[in-house]
Amino acid sequence: MVAMTLKEIIEKCSKLGVYERRYVTDDYDGLVFYNRELDKWNKIFTAILGPSIKPAGVKPTKDDLRLTKDYGGINDNQTLFKKGFDDATVIAMFWPWQDGVHATLKMVSLKR
């Protein structure tokens, strides 16, 4: 199965509120969204990438830390999704802000 592009994944979220677009490339995408829609973001990403491999509230494994190291890492209160495709592995991280209002989404497509 060929990976969806990051742009295609974001298009699936087009009805959700985005506070700020941070960066967009073919292999790396980041934005800030509103926590009030976190359940909707989770539902879309679960449909595309499967259940999170590290849900919020769970301590990250050494593999989780290694996988995310180059992209800011992953902490206990953050969520990590990962799915392998024929041509790439896509990872997505939800990072809730301390303000309780916003969360950062970082997505990376790692070519094989």
ZIZIDA-V397477 format. One record per pair of residues at least 24 apart in sequence whose ideal C-beta (glycine too) atoms are under 8 Angstrom apart, sorted by the first residue. I is the first residue (numbers start at 1). J is the second residue. D is the distance in Angstrom with one decimal. If there is no record, write none. Layout:
BEGIN
i j d
I J D
I J D
END
This chain:
BEGIN
i j d
1 85 5.4
1 86 5.8
2 85 6.1
2 86 5.8
2 87 5.7
3 83 7.9
3 85 3.6
3 86 7.5
3 87 5.7
3 88 4.3
3 89 7.8
3 90 5.6
3 109 6.4
4 48 6.4
4 85 8.0
4 90 7.4
5 109 7.3
6 90 7.4
6 107 5.1
6 109 5.7
9 45 7.8
9 48 5.9
9 90 7.5
9 92 7.7
9 107 6.6
10 107 7.9
12 44 5.4
12 47 8.0
12 48 6.6
13 41 6.6
13 44 5.5
16 40 5.7
16 41 6.4
16 44 7.8
19 102 5.8
22 104 7.7
26 109 7.2
27 108 6.5
27 109 4.8
27 110 7.7
27 111 7.2
28 71 7.8
28 106 7.7
28 107 7.3
28 108 5.5
28 109 7.7
29 105 7.7
29 106 7.5
29 107 4.6
29 108 8.0
30 104 6.6
30 105 6.5
30 106 4.9
30 107 7.3
31 104 7.5
31 105 5.3
32 102 5.3
32 103 7.1
32 104 5.5
32 105 7.5
33 102 7.1
33 103 5.8
33 105 6.1
34 101 6.6
34 102 6.4
34 103 7.6
35 96 6.2
35 97 7.7
35 100 6.3
35 101 5.9
35 102 6.3
35 103 5.3
36 101 7.9
38 94 7.1
38 96 7.6
38 103 6.3
41 94 6.8
41 103 7.8
41 105 7.2
42 79 7.2
42 94 7.6
45 81 5.2
45 92 5.7
46 81 7.6
48 83 7.5
49 81 4.3
49 82 6.9
49 83 4.1
49 90 6.2
49 92 6.4
50 81 7.3
50 83 5.6
52 79 5.0
52 80 6.0
52 81 5.1
53 80 5.6
53 81 6.7
53 82 5.0
54 78 7.7
54 79 6.7
54 80 4.0
55 79 5.8
56 94 7.3
56 96 7.2
67 91 6.3
68 93 6.4
71 106 5.7
71 108 5.7
72 106 6.6
86 112 7.7
87 111 6.8
87 112 6.0
88 112 6.0
END
